[in-house]
Amino acid sequence: MKKRLVAFTLACFLYSMVAYAAPISWSSWELTNTGAVGSMTQNGNTIDVTYSGNAEWISQAGYWWEGTPAPYTNNSVVDNAPVTGISMSTVSTGNILTFSQAVMDPVFALYSVGRVNQEVRYAFDQSFTMLSEGQGPWGDGSFVINGTTLSGYEGCGVIQFSGAVTSISWDNPDAEYHHGFTVGAATAAPVPEPATLLLFGIGLVGLIAAKPKKD
């Protein structure tokens, strides 16, 4: 009986810890002479985004991103695919995204990075977590992570940086026909549903009840 109680308690606890995908505010974009500018929102605040670096053109909405949402939304963080992004092609160093105020746990989406037999690298200045990857408009692709460098082979997907981030820098040491990126953040931290909170409470009670009493 006690083993079953512990098992049920653990199941409740783990279920209560499941993360729910949150709506993402993806940056809008407009080209400038030095890169691009845009904005997004988090916790009701408008955050201006300035990009300095290689920017060939702004990708069209509904094709690269929304047309193939699976690589970006097949995870527990991102609820909606990006709408548009910045396309690049040449070798470039010192690319930098600067935010007008700190962004909590920003997400960074990439499309068509490299080709199946041609590596294209994003060498970032900080560590990140791979959230998801998958098939894009030009077929299935993949990524390889080596430290803070992400190598794409026709890769489409999303990575996430942790904490309060004010800027993201990277180098692109490889040229390609085109590849692209965009950045965003959860509009607000996900809040567990009431049923989940109830299960969490049941789990805690069960753990206390299952704890052996001292003599």
ZAVEX-915300 format. One record per residue: chain; x, y, z of N, C-alpha, C, O in turn; residue number from 1. Coordinates in Angstrom, 3 decimals. Layout:
% residues N
tormi; neast; nnorth; nup; caeast; canorth; caup; ceast; cnorth; cup; oeast; onorth; oup; dotor
A; X; Y; Z; X; Y; Z; X; Y; Z; X; Y; Z; NUM
...
This chain:
% residues 215
tormi; neast; nnorth; nup; caeast; canorth; caup; ceast; cnorth; cup; oeast; onorth; oup; dotor
A; 0.834; -1.204; 0.000; 0.000; 0.000; 0.000; 0.867; 1.251; 0.000; 0.607; 2.204; -0.735; 1
A; 1.928; 1.232; 0.857; 2.795; 2.400; 0.955; 3.518; 2.638; -0.354; 3.689; 3.787; -0.762; 2
A; 3.955; 1.562; -1.034; 4.658; 1.713; -2.311; 3.751; 2.353; -3.352; 4.181; 3.206; -4.128; 3
A; 2.466; 1.922; -3.357; 1.519; 2.495; -4.321; 1.281; 3.973; -4.028; 1.146; 4.780; -4.948; 4
A; 1.229; 4.325; -2.734; 1.033; 5.713; -2.351; 2.207; 6.580; -2.792; 2.027; 7.685; -3.304; 5
A; 3.415; 6.054; -2.582; 4.605; 6.791; -2.987; 4.626; 6.973; -4.507; 4.946; 8.053; -5.003; 6
A; 4.280; 5.906; -5.246; 4.271; 5.976; -6.705; 3.260; 7.008; -7.186; 3.551; 7.800; -8.082; 7
A; 2.048; 6.997; -6.575; 1.023; 7.968; -6.955; 1.471; 9.381; -6.623; 1.259; 10.310; -7.403; 8
A; 2.092; 9.537; -5.459; 2.578; 10.854; -5.040; 3.613; 11.380; -6.015; 3.570; 12.546; -6.407; 9
A; 4.547; 10.519; -6.408; 5.589; 10.926; -7.342; 4.991; 11.310; -8.685; 5.428; 12.282; -9.301; 10
A; 3.999; 10.560; -9.145; 3.343; 10.873; -10.418; 2.664; 12.242; -10.348; 2.748; 13.029; -11.290; 11
A; 1.997; 12.520; -9.237; 1.341; 13.820; -9.077; 2.361; 14.941; -9.082; 2.160; 15.985; -9.703; 12
A; 3.458; 14.708; -8.381; 4.498; 15.729; -8.288; 5.099; 16.018; -9.649; 5.265; 17.180; -10.020; 13
A; 5.429; 14.967; -10.402; 6.027; 15.153; -11.716; 5.047; 15.814; -12.666; 5.440; 16.684; -13.444; 14
A; 3.783; 15.425; -12.622; 2.795; 16.041; -13.504; 2.661; 17.526; -13.215; 2.516; 18.343; -14.124; 15
A; 2.712; 17.862; -11.912; 2.569; 19.268; -11.548; 3.738; 20.107; -12.018; 3.617; 21.328; -12.118; 16
A; 4.880; 19.476; -12.310; 6.067; 20.194; -12.748; 6.163; 20.342; -14.249; 7.105; 20.958; -14.747; 17
A; 5.187; 19.777; -15.000; 5.229; 19.857; -16.454; 5.114; 21.311; -16.898; 4.242; 22.042; -16.429; 18
A; 6.000; 21.730; -17.807; 5.964; 23.120; -18.294; 4.948; 23.252; -19.416; 4.771; 22.338; -20.222; 19
A; 4.303; 24.367; -19.458; 3.337; 24.634; -20.505; 3.902; 25.662; -21.471; 4.499; 26.653; -21.051; 20
A; 3.713; 25.428; -22.759; 4.206; 26.357; -23.764; 3.531; 27.710; -23.575; 2.342; 27.795; -23.268; 21
A; 4.315; 28.759; -23.764; 3.802; 30.117; -23.551; 3.753; 30.876; -24.867; 4.554; 30.616; -25.765; 22
A; 2.811; 31.822; -24.991; 2.815; 32.687; -26.179; 4.120; 33.482; -26.236; 4.555; 34.055; -25.237; 23
A; 4.728; 33.506; -27.407; 5.989; 34.212; -27.592; 5.747; 35.496; -28.374; 5.047; 35.505; -29.386; 24
A; 6.334; 36.564; -27.889; 6.326; 37.820; -28.635; 7.601; 37.851; -29.474; 8.690; 38.104; -28.957; 25
A; 7.456; 37.594; -30.762; 8.596; 37.616; -31.679; 8.830; 39.039; -32.162; 7.884; 39.789; -32.402; 26
A; 10.089; 39.396; -32.300; 10.410; 40.760; -32.717; 9.922; 41.048; -34.134; 10.021; 40.204; -35.026; 27
A; 9.399; 42.242; -34.319; 9.147; 42.755; -35.664; 10.495; 43.210; -36.222; 11.448; 43.357; -35.456; 28
A; 10.604; 43.437; -37.544; 11.894; 43.840; -38.113; 11.725; 44.849; -39.242; 10.786; 44.789; -40.035; 29
A; 12.673; 45.775; -39.278; 12.776; 46.749; -40.361; 14.261; 46.978; -40.626; 15.027; 47.253; -39.702; 30
A; 14.665; 46.862; -41.894; 16.074; 47.018; -42.238; 16.565; 48.447; -42.007; 15.816; 49.411; -42.161; 31
A; 17.851; 48.560; -41.629; 18.521; 49.854; -41.498; 19.841; 49.778; -42.266; 20.163; 48.745; -42.851; 32
A; 20.592; 50.858; -42.262; 21.881; 50.868; -42.953; 22.919; 49.971; -42.282; 23.883; 49.548; -42.920; 33
A; 22.724; 49.685; -41.009; 23.697; 48.876; -40.269; 23.159; 47.530; -39.824; 23.876; 46.771; -39.173; 34
A; 21.916; 47.213; -40.157; 21.332; 45.954; -39.734; 19.822; 46.009; -39.755; 19.213; 46.024; -40.825; 35
A; 19.207; 46.039; -38.578; 17.748; 46.061; -38.500; 17.316; 46.507; -37.108; 18.093; 46.448; -36.154; 36
A; 16.072; 46.950; -37.006; 15.480; 47.303; -35.716; 14.104; 46.665; -35.623; 13.456; 46.384; -36.631; 37
A; 13.677; 46.446; -34.386; 12.369; 45.854; -34.165; 11.945; 46.052; -32.734; 12.569; 46.814; -31.996; 38
A; 10.882; 45.368; -32.331; 10.409; 45.457; -30.951; 9.592; 44.226; -30.619; 9.060; 43.551; -31.501; 39
A; 9.504; 43.947; -29.319; 8.685; 42.851; -28.818; 8.212; 43.250; -27.430; 8.608; 44.301; -26.927; 40
A; 7.373; 42.432; -26.797; 6.852; 42.773; -25.481; 7.100; 41.635; -24.501; 7.131; 40.463; -24.874; 41
A; 7.276; 42.008; -23.249; 7.371; 41.024; -22.166; 6.857; 41.667; -20.889; 7.275; 42.763; -20.518; 42
A; 5.935; 40.965; -20.214; 5.324; 41.481; -18.983; 4.730; 42.877; -19.185; 4.807; 43.728; -18.299; 43
A; 4.143; 43.098; -20.351; 3.483; 44.363; -20.632; 4.408; 45.492; -21.044; 3.947; 46.601; -21.313; 44
A; 5.713; 45.227; -21.098; 6.678; 46.260; -21.471; 7.125; 46.080; -22.924; 7.404; 44.963; -23.359; 45
A; 7.189; 47.173; -23.662; 7.723; 47.133; -25.019; 9.239; 47.194; -24.953; 9.810; 48.089; -24.328; 46
A; 9.884; 46.235; -25.602; 11.342; 46.156; -25.603; 11.838; 46.386; -27.021; 11.526; 45.614; -27.927; 47
A; 12.601; 47.437; -27.209; 13.178; 47.716; -28.518; 14.378; 46.810; -28.754; 15.171; 46.561; -27.846; 48
A; 14.500; 46.322; -29.986; 15.597; 45.427; -30.352; 16.388; 46.064; -31.489; 15.820; 46.449; -32.510; 49
A; 17.695; 46.173; -31.307; 18.577; 46.694; -32.346; 19.532; 45.603; -32.785; 20.222; 45.000; -31.964; 50
A; 19.567; 45.353; -34.086; 20.490; 44.349; -34.624; 21.535; 45.040; -35.483; 21.206; 45.790; -36.403; 51
A; 22.800; 44.777; -35.170; 23.909; 45.288; -35.957; 24.660; 44.101; -36.559; 25.190; 43.259; -35.834; 52
A; 24.698; 44.045; -37.888; 25.359; 42.921; -38.540; 24.810; 42.696; -39.925; 24.081; 43.533; -40.459; 53
A; 25.161; 41.555; -40.514; 24.727; 41.216; -41.864; 23.207; 41.047; -41.913; 22.644; 40.251; -41.160; 54
A; 22.555; 41.783; -42.783; 21.110; 41.676; -42.970; 20.817; 41.908; -44.442; 20.862; 43.041; -44.920; 55
A; 20.519; 40.838; -45.156; 20.274; 40.932; -46.596; 18.856; 41.415; -46.894; 18.651; 42.311; -47.714; 56
A; 17.884; 40.808; -46.217; 16.493; 41.164; -46.425; 15.659; 40.574; -45.299; 16.145; 39.751; -44.524; 57
A; 14.406; 40.996; -45.210; 13.478; 40.495; -44.208; 12.637; 39.386; -44.836; 11.986; 39.600; -45.859; 58
A; 12.652; 38.220; -44.232; 11.905; 37.083; -44.781; 10.404; 37.349; -44.731; 9.913; 38.039; -43.838; 59
A; 9.696; 36.802; -45.685; 8.259; 37.011; -45.793; 7.506; 36.230; -44.721; 7.889; 35.115; -44.367; 60
A; 6.446; 36.820; -44.218; 5.606; 36.137; -43.238; 4.858; 34.979; -43.892; 4.449; 35.055; -45.051; 61
A; 4.690; 33.908; -43.122; 3.844; 32.808; -43.567; 4.498; 31.767; -44.441; 3.822; 30.829; -44.863; 62
A; 5.806; 31.884; -44.741; 6.443; 30.879; -45.594; 7.526; 30.136; -44.818; 7.333; 28.973; -44.462; 63
A; 8.644; 30.771; -44.552; 9.724; 30.090; -43.841; 9.322; 29.708; -42.420; 9.669; 28.631; -41.936; 64
A; 8.588; 30.600; -41.756; 8.297; 30.389; -40.346; 6.932; 29.750; -40.124; 6.844; 28.580; -39.752; 65
A; 5.887; 30.503; -40.348; 4.543; 30.003; -40.068; 4.146; 28.850; -40.988; 3.319; 28.015; -40.621; 66
A; 4.735; 28.807; -42.179; 4.405; 27.739; -43.111; 4.866; 26.375; -42.647; 4.275; 25.359; -43.013; 67
A; 5.920; 26.342; -41.841; 6.431; 25.084; -41.279; 6.702; 25.313; -39.788; 7.854; 25.484; -39.391; 68
A; 5.647; 25.319; -38.959; 5.807; 25.691; -37.550; 6.444; 24.618; -36.659; 6.951; 24.942; -35.585; 69
A; 6.427; 23.354; -37.080; 6.863; 22.268; -36.198; 8.264; 22.458; -35.600; 8.433; 22.220; -34.404; 70
A; 9.271; 22.873; -36.370; 10.595; 23.002; -35.759; 10.654; 24.020; -34.622; 11.562; 23.970; -33.792; 71
A; 9.697; 24.935; -34.581; 9.732; 26.019; -33.604; 8.768; 25.811; -32.437; 8.989; 26.354; -31.354; 72
A; 7.726; 25.051; -32.637; 6.691; 24.896; -31.612; 6.653; 23.508; -30.996; 5.866; 23.279; -30.077; 73
A; 7.466; 22.578; -31.463; 7.456; 21.216; -30.944; 8.319; 21.124; -29.681; 9.279; 20.355; -29.624; 74
A; 7.959; 21.920; -28.673; 8.675; 21.921; -27.399; 7.766; 22.496; -26.329; 6.648; 22.918; -26.629; 75
A; 8.225; 22.520; -25.092; 7.386; 22.951; -23.968; 7.522; 24.434; -23.649; 7.036; 24.881; -22.611; 76
A; 8.178; 25.216; -24.523; 8.399; 26.632; -24.251; 7.688; 27.523; -25.252; 7.035; 28.493; -24.870; 77
A; 7.812; 27.197; -26.539; 7.316; 28.071; -27.601; 5.938; 27.604; -28.077; 5.772; 26.461; -28.501; 78
A; 4.955; 28.505; -28.002; 3.589; 28.169; -28.377; 3.256; 28.553; -29.816; 2.386; 27.939; -30.434; 79
A; 3.946; 29.571; -30.358; 3.619; 30.072; -31.698; 4.892; 30.317; -32.499; 5.889; 30.807; -31.968; 80
A; 4.847; 29.971; -33.779; 6.011; 30.125; -34.643; 6.271; 31.594; -34.956; 5.347; 32.405; -34.894; 81
A; 7.507; 31.953; -35.289; 7.800; 33.338; -35.694; 7.028; 33.721; -36.947; 6.577; 32.863; -37.706; 82
A; 6.887; 35.018; -37.147; 6.194; 35.529; -38.320; 7.185; 35.931; -39.405; 6.934; 35.699; -40.588; 83
A; 8.288; 36.521; -39.025; 9.276; 36.994; -39.984; 10.649; 36.969; -39.340; 10.774; 36.707; -38.144; 84
A; 11.685; 37.241; -40.132; 13.041; 37.205; -39.594; 14.033; 37.882; -40.517; 13.662; 38.394; -41.574; 85
A; 15.297; 37.884; -40.117; 16.361; 38.525; -40.874; 17.146; 37.472; -41.643; 17.605; 36.492; -41.057; 86
A; 17.301; 37.662; -42.935; 18.051; 36.730; -43.775; 19.489; 37.214; -43.951; 19.743; 38.409; -44.105; 87
A; 20.427; 36.256; -43.925; 21.852; 36.537; -44.027; 22.458; 35.637; -45.083; 21.835; 34.662; -45.506; 88
A; 23.686; 35.960; -45.517; 24.342; 35.094; -46.497; 25.863; 35.128; -46.402; 26.504; 34.099; -46.614; 89
A; 26.447; 36.251; -46.097; 27.896; 36.385; -46.154; 28.558; 36.045; -44.823; 27.898; 35.954; -43.788; 90
A; 29.875; 35.858; -44.871; 30.661; 35.727; -43.644; 30.556; 37.043; -42.883; 30.721; 38.112; -43.469; 91
A; 30.284; 36.975; -41.592; 30.155; 38.201; -40.799; 30.582; 37.934; -39.360; 30.340; 36.855; -38.819; 92
A; 31.218; 38.927; -38.751; 31.650; 38.827; -37.359; 31.089; 40.009; -36.577; 30.785; 41.063; -37.137; 93
A; 30.962; 39.810; -35.295; 30.467; 40.896; -34.451; 28.998; 41.202; -34.611; 28.568; 42.320; -34.327; 94
A; 28.210; 40.232; -35.063; 26.762; 40.432; -35.104; 26.245; 40.566; -33.670; 26.639; 39.796; -32.794; 95
A; 25.378; 41.523; -33.434; 24.901; 41.708; -32.060; 23.456; 42.180; -32.016; 23.049; 43.076; -32.755; 96
A; 22.700; 41.558; -31.136; 21.346; 41.985; -30.807; 21.418; 42.708; -29.468; 21.964; 42.176; -28.501; 97
A; 20.869; 43.918; -29.410; 20.867; 44.687; -28.172; 19.429; 45.023; -27.794; 18.656; 45.500; -28.624; 98
A; 19.076; 44.771; -26.535; 17.716; 45.022; -26.052; 17.694; 46.293; -25.204; 18.640; 46.570; -24.466; 99
A; 16.623; 47.053; -25.312; 16.519; 48.306; -24.562; 16.379; 48.066; -23.067; 16.638; 48.968; -22.270; 100
A; 15.979; 46.878; -22.681; 15.977; 46.469; -21.285; 16.166; 44.961; -21.235; 15.968; 44.278; -22.240; 101
A; 16.543; 44.442; -20.089; 16.843; 43.013; -19.965; 15.626; 42.166; -20.338; 14.496; 42.465; -19.953; 102
A; 15.887; 41.107; -21.095; 14.854; 40.153; -21.498; 15.083; 38.859; -20.733; 16.200; 38.343; -20.699; 103
A; 14.040; 38.338; -20.125; 14.170; 37.095; -19.386; 14.056; 35.903; -20.329; 13.068; 35.748; -21.046; 104
A; 15.077; 35.074; -20.312; 15.102; 33.806; -21.059; 14.686; 33.968; -22.524; 13.742; 33.309; -22.962; 105
A; 15.356; 34.817; -23.285; 14.969; 35.017; -24.693; 15.145; 33.744; -25.517; 16.000; 32.908; -25.225; 106
A; 14.318; 33.616; -26.550; 14.422; 32.494; -27.488; 14.899; 33.023; -28.835; 14.600; 34.153; -29.218; 107
A; 15.645; 32.182; -29.542; 16.308; 32.578; -30.786; 15.985; 31.505; -31.817; 16.422; 30.362; -31.687; 108
A; 15.216; 31.875; -32.844; 14.800; 30.919; -33.871; 15.682; 31.043; -35.108; 16.095; 32.143; -35.475; 109
A; 15.969; 29.917; -35.747; 16.811; 29.888; -36.945; 16.132; 29.085; -38.039; 15.434; 28.110; -37.765; 110
A; 16.345; 29.508; -39.301; 15.801; 28.717; -40.399; 16.854; 28.522; -41.487; 17.669; 29.405; -41.752; 111
A; 16.815; 27.361; -42.100; 17.666; 27.003; -43.246; 19.135; 27.332; -43.011; 19.802; 27.893; -43.881; 112
A; 19.630; 26.980; -41.830; 21.035; 27.236; -41.510; 21.896; 26.129; -42.105; 21.859; 24.990; -41.640; 113
A; 22.667; 26.463; -43.132; 23.493; 25.476; -43.812; 22.718; 24.655; -44.824; 21.540; 24.899; -45.082; 114
A; 23.405; 23.679; -45.387; 22.780; 22.703; -46.275; 23.122; 21.317; -45.758; 23.956; 21.176; -44.864; 115
A; 22.496; 20.308; -46.303; 22.698; 18.955; -45.789; 24.181; 18.601; -45.735; 24.627; 17.949; -44.791; 116
A; 24.946; 19.023; -46.738; 26.376; 18.712; -46.769; 27.243; 19.963; -46.655; 28.409; 19.955; -47.051; 117
A; 26.666; 21.042; -46.108; 27.419; 22.287; -45.972; 27.127; 22.909; -44.612; 25.992; 23.293; -44.331; 118
A; 28.146; 23.007; -43.777; 28.000; 23.550; -42.434; 27.961; 25.081; -42.441; 28.736; 25.733; -43.141; 119
A; 27.053; 25.633; -41.656; 27.033; 27.064; -41.372; 26.971; 27.218; -39.855; 26.107; 26.635; -39.200; 120
A; 27.895; 28.006; -39.301; 28.031; 28.115; -37.853; 27.550; 29.455; -37.303; 27.724; 30.504; -37.924; 121
A; 26.943; 29.390; -36.127; 26.632; 30.547; -35.303; 27.454; 30.389; -34.030; 27.123; 29.570; -33.173; 122
A; 28.522; 31.169; -33.905; 29.402; 31.092; -32.740; 28.985; 32.171; -31.742; 29.372; 33.331; -31.885; 123
A; 28.199; 31.794; -30.734; 27.636; 32.742; -29.777; 28.626; 33.094; -28.668; 29.626; 32.409; -28.455; 124
A; 28.311; 34.182; -27.972; 29.152; 34.642; -26.869; 28.696; 34.093; -25.522; 29.279; 34.427; -24.490; 125
A; 27.670; 33.262; -25.521; 27.142; 32.709; -24.267; 26.471; 31.374; -24.538; 26.138; 31.048; -25.678; 126
A; 26.281; 30.612; -23.480; 25.704; 29.278; -23.625; 24.203; 29.361; -23.898; 23.566; 30.385; -23.651; 127
A; 23.658; 28.272; -24.409; 22.244; 28.208; -24.769; 21.761; 26.775; -24.644; 22.553; 25.847; -24.481; 128
A; 20.447; 26.612; -24.724; 19.815; 25.293; -24.689; 19.032; 25.087; -25.973; 18.300; 25.974; -26.412; 129
A; 19.189; 23.915; -26.573; 18.427; 23.582; -27.779; 17.026; 23.154; -27.362; 16.869; 22.180; -26.625; 130
A; 16.010; 23.873; -27.825; 14.633; 23.531; -27.479; 14.009; 22.569; -28.471; 13.345; 21.610; -28.077; 131
A; 14.218; 22.817; -29.755; 13.589; 21.972; -30.770; 14.259; 22.184; -32.120; 14.896; 23.210; -32.357; 132
A; 14.107; 21.208; -32.991; 14.586; 21.301; -34.365; 13.762; 20.351; -35.211; 13.141; 19.426; -34.689; 133
A; 13.753; 20.580; -36.535; 12.965; 19.714; -37.390; 12.997; 20.132; -38.838; 13.851; 20.913; -39.259; 134
A; 12.060; 19.605; -39.591; 12.027; 19.810; -41.034; 11.495; 21.186; -41.392; 10.451; 21.610; -40.896; 135
A; 12.229; 21.883; -42.264; 11.814; 23.189; -42.752; 11.313; 23.113; -44.178; 11.036; 22.021; -44.674; 136
A; 11.189; 24.254; -44.856; 10.655; 24.288; -46.220; 11.507; 23.523; -47.225; 10.999; 23.072; -48.251; 137
A; 12.811; 23.370; -46.935; 13.704; 22.712; -47.899; 14.134; 21.327; -47.446; 15.211; 20.856; -47.811; 138
A; 13.301; 20.681; -46.659; 13.598; 19.322; -46.241; 14.109; 19.241; -44.817; 14.272; 20.252; -44.134; 139
A; 14.359; 18.010; -44.382; 14.786; 17.773; -43.013; 16.227; 18.222; -42.811; 17.065; 18.067; -43.699; 140
A; 16.510; 18.780; -41.635; 17.850; 19.252; -41.332; 18.226; 18.922; -39.901; 17.474; 18.261; -39.185; 141
A; 19.395; 19.388; -39.492; 19.860; 19.091; -38.149; 20.850; 20.142; -37.681; 21.347; 20.948; -38.469; 142
A; 21.130; 20.118; -36.368; 22.131; 20.988; -35.768; 23.132; 20.145; -34.986; 22.814; 19.048; -34.527; 143
A; 24.333; 20.668; -34.842; 25.352; 20.073; -33.988; 25.851; 21.170; -33.062; 26.180; 22.266; -33.514; 144
A; 25.909; 20.876; -31.762; 26.355; 21.860; -30.772; 27.755; 21.506; -30.304; 28.034; 20.367; -29.930; 145
A; 28.631; 22.503; -30.331; 29.990; 22.343; -29.823; 30.294; 23.545; -28.934; 30.697; 24.602; -29.420; 146
A; 30.097; 23.375; -27.634; 30.262; 24.496; -26.718; 29.185; 25.534; -26.950; 27.997; 25.242; -26.811; 147
A; 29.589; 26.743; -27.302; 28.631; 27.818; -27.588; 28.466; 28.047; -29.091; 27.931; 29.073; -29.512; 148
A; 28.926; 27.089; -29.894; 28.786; 27.184; -31.347; 27.725; 26.213; -31.838; 27.741; 25.031; -31.496; 149
A; 26.804; 26.728; -32.643; 25.740; 25.920; -33.226; 26.001; 25.783; -34.719; 26.047; 26.779; -35.441; 150
A; 26.173; 24.545; -35.180; 26.406; 24.276; -36.600; 25.132; 23.717; -37.215; 24.565; 22.743; -36.720; 151
A; 24.690; 24.346; -38.302; 23.468; 23.906; -38.962; 23.734; 23.211; -40.271; 24.608; 23.611; -41.041; 152
A; 22.959; 22.147; -40.519; 22.987; 21.422; -41.791; 21.543; 21.416; -42.308; 20.804; 20.449; -42.126; 153
A; 21.165; 22.526; -42.957; 19.766; 22.786; -43.319; 18.910; 22.786; -42.049; 17.795; 22.264; -42.040; 154
A; 19.446; 23.375; -40.981; 18.790; 23.326; -39.684; 17.711; 24.386; -39.495; 17.887; 25.547; -39.865; 155
A; 16.591; 23.965; -38.910; 15.522; 24.869; -38.495; 15.168; 24.515; -37.053; 14.981; 23.342; -36.732; 156
A; 15.075; 25.513; -36.190; 14.762; 25.211; -34.807; 14.864; 26.418; -33.903; 14.983; 27.553; -34.365; 157
A; 14.814; 26.155; -32.594; 14.824; 27.215; -31.590; 15.802; 26.874; -30.478; 15.848; 25.739; -30.004; 158
A; 16.585; 27.866; -30.066; 17.432; 27.751; -28.891; 16.982; 28.797; -27.880; 16.247; 29.724; -28.222; 159
A; 17.426; 28.644; -26.630; 17.045; 29.592; -25.588; 18.244; 29.971; -24.748; 19.055; 29.119; -24.383; 160
A; 18.356; 31.257; -24.441; 19.374; 31.772; -23.532; 18.719; 31.974; -22.169; 17.539; 32.317; -22.085; 161
A; 19.484; 31.761; -21.107; 18.912; 31.781; -19.759; 19.222; 33.072; -19.017; 20.273; 33.687; -19.201; 162
A; 18.271; 33.462; -18.172; 18.472; 34.598; -17.302; 18.071; 35.912; -17.927; 17.409; 35.955; -18.964; 163
A; 18.490; 36.997; -17.267; 18.205; 38.353; -17.757; 19.276; 38.733; -18.765; 20.434; 38.932; -18.401; 164
A; 18.892; 38.834; -20.031; 19.837; 39.042; -21.136; 19.642; 40.431; -21.731; 18.522; 40.819; -22.064; 165
A; 20.730; 41.174; -21.864; 20.651; 42.514; -22.460; 21.203; 42.556; -23.874; 20.924; 43.493; -24.621; 166
A; 21.993; 41.537; -24.253; 22.516; 41.480; -25.619; 22.929; 40.059; -25.950; 23.222; 39.260; -25.061; 167
A; 22.948; 39.751; -27.243; 23.409; 38.451; -27.749; 24.336; 38.725; -28.922; 23.952; 39.392; -29.882; 168
A; 25.550; 38.213; -28.843; 26.528; 38.422; -29.919; 26.939; 37.083; -30.525; 26.930; 36.054; -29.850; 169
A; 27.298; 37.112; -31.804; 27.778; 35.898; -32.453; 28.520; 36.242; -33.741; 28.404; 37.343; -34.280; 170
A; 29.282; 35.264; -34.211; 29.965; 35.348; -35.501; 29.384; 34.303; -36.440; 28.960; 33.232; -36.007; 171
A; 29.369; 34.624; -37.733; 29.021; 33.658; -38.787; 30.241; 33.493; -39.683; 30.410; 34.248; -40.641; 172
A; 31.097; 32.513; -39.383; 32.332; 32.354; -40.156; 32.162; 31.661; -41.499; 33.148; 31.430; -42.199; 173
A; 30.924; 31.322; -41.875; 30.666; 30.602; -43.124; 29.657; 31.366; -43.977; 28.721; 31.972; -43.455; 174
A; 29.855; 31.332; -45.274; 28.914; 31.946; -46.209; 27.978; 30.878; -46.773; 28.335; 29.704; -46.869; 175
A; 26.775; 31.312; -47.143; 25.797; 30.404; -47.749; 24.842; 31.235; -48.589; 24.843; 32.463; -48.497; 176
A; 24.038; 30.586; -49.397; 23.071; 31.300; -50.231; 22.171; 32.179; -49.370; 22.031; 33.374; -49.633; 177
A; 21.560; 31.590; -48.341; 20.856; 32.386; -47.336; 20.452; 31.509; -46.163; 20.213; 30.310; -46.306; 178
A; 20.384; 32.137; -45.010; 19.848; 31.526; -43.796; 19.322; 32.676; -42.947; 19.568; 33.838; -43.271; 179
A; 18.607; 32.381; -41.875; 18.019; 33.486; -41.146; 17.728; 33.208; -39.688; 17.824; 32.074; -39.219; 180
A; 17.367; 34.272; -38.976; 17.101; 34.171; -37.548; 16.085; 35.219; -37.128; 15.789; 36.156; -37.870; 181
A; 15.558; 35.042; -35.929; 14.780; 36.069; -35.252; 14.858; 35.797; -33.764; 15.362; 34.756; -33.343; 182
A; 14.362; 36.731; -32.966; 14.450; 36.598; -31.514; 13.107; 36.951; -30.899; 12.341; 37.733; -31.461; 183
A; 12.828; 36.369; -29.741; 11.578; 36.642; -29.057; 11.671; 36.261; -27.596; 12.718; 35.822; -27.120; 184
A; 10.561; 36.435; -26.884; 10.510; 36.093; -25.465; 9.080; 35.819; -25.068; 8.147; 36.309; -25.704; 185
A; 8.902; 35.029; -24.009; 7.559; 34.771; -23.501; 6.916; 36.085; -23.073; 7.541; 36.889; -22.381; 186
A; 5.667; 36.303; -23.484; 4.991; 37.543; -23.117; 4.844; 37.665; -21.600; 4.842; 38.768; -21.055; 187
A; 4.719; 36.505; -20.918; 4.649; 36.461; -19.456; 4.997; 35.051; -19.021; 4.856; 34.108; -19.799; 188
A; 5.443; 34.900; -17.806; 5.790; 33.571; -17.299; 4.540; 32.713; -17.233; 3.504; 33.181; -16.762; 189
A; 4.609; 31.439; -17.702; 3.439; 30.555; -17.654; 2.982; 30.343; -16.217; 3.812; 30.221; -15.316; 190
A; 1.658; 30.297; -15.989; 1.092; 30.062; -14.668; 0.423; 28.697; -14.669; -0.411; 28.434; -15.536; 191
A; 0.762; 27.804; -13.715; 0.130; 26.476; -13.690; -1.379; 26.583; -13.560; -1.890; 27.483; -12.893; 192
A; -2.098; 25.656; -14.203; -3.543; 25.632; -14.109; -3.964; 25.195; -12.708; -3.191; 24.524; -12.025; 193
A; -5.193; 25.566; -12.253; -5.649; 25.175; -10.912; -5.558; 23.671; -10.670; -5.176; 23.240; -9.582; 194
A; -5.910; 22.868; -11.684; -5.855; 21.414; -11.510; -4.435; 20.959; -11.256; -4.211; 20.035; -10.475; 195
A; -3.477; 21.591; -11.901; -2.079; 21.237; -11.697; -1.640; 21.596; -10.293; -0.923; 20.828; -9.652; 196
A; -2.066; 22.770; -9.801; -1.730; 23.172; -8.436; -2.326; 22.197; -7.426; -1.699; 21.885; -6.413; 197
A; -3.554; 21.709; -7.705; -4.187; 20.746; -6.816; -3.382; 19.456; -6.763; -3.158; 18.905; -5.686; 198
A; -2.944; 18.972; -7.929; -2.132; 17.763; -7.957; -0.829; 17.954; -7.196; -0.364; 17.050; -6.502; 199
A; -0.247; 19.135; -7.332; 0.991; 19.434; -6.615; 0.756; 19.336; -5.107; 1.586; 18.796; -4.376; 200
A; -0.403; 19.874; -4.639; -0.728; 19.804; -3.217; -0.939; 18.381; -2.763; -0.483; 17.994; -1.687; 201
A; -1.638; 17.585; -3.585; -1.847; 16.175; -3.258; -0.510; 15.460; -3.144; -0.300; 14.637; -2.252; 202
A; 0.389; 15.788; -4.063; 1.709; 15.166; -4.032; 2.446; 15.466; -2.756; 3.061; 14.573; -2.173; 203
A; 2.401; 16.713; -2.303; 3.087; 17.081; -1.064; 2.484; 16.359; 0.128; 3.212; 15.855; 0.983; 204
A; 1.158; 16.305; 0.192; 0.498; 15.594; 1.293; 0.879; 14.125; 1.290; 1.130; 13.535; 2.340; 205
A; 0.920; 13.537; 0.093; 1.278; 12.128; -0.006; 2.696; 11.858; 0.454; 2.959; 10.855; 1.117; 206
A; 3.608; 12.748; 0.107; 4.990; 12.580; 0.534; 5.117; 12.651; 2.050; 5.872; 11.885; 2.649; 207
A; 4.382; 13.567; 2.669; 4.418; 13.700; 4.122; 3.830; 12.460; 4.780; 4.368; 11.961; 5.768; 208
A; 2.708; 11.956; 4.224; 2.063; 10.781; 4.792; 2.912; 9.528; 4.655; 2.855; 8.636; 5.501; 209
A; 3.711; 9.460; 3.572; 4.514; 8.265; 3.318; 5.823; 8.261; 4.090; 6.500; 7.235; 4.149; 210
A; 6.195; 9.405; 4.690; 7.474; 9.491; 5.394; 7.429; 8.650; 6.660; 6.493; 8.805; 7.445; 211
A; 8.408; 7.755; 6.898; 8.419; 6.908; 8.099; 8.484; 7.755; 9.354; 9.208; 8.749; 9.400; 212
A; 7.727; 7.364; 10.376; 7.754; 8.067; 11.647; 8.899; 7.565; 12.507; 9.220; 6.377; 12.515; 213
A; 9.507; 8.492; 13.230; 10.589; 8.106; 14.154; 9.999; 7.500; 15.420; 8.913; 7.882; 15.855; 214
A; 10.719; 6.557; 16.001; 10.277; 5.939; 17.260; 10.385; 6.922; 18.420; 10.057; 6.577; 19.555; 215
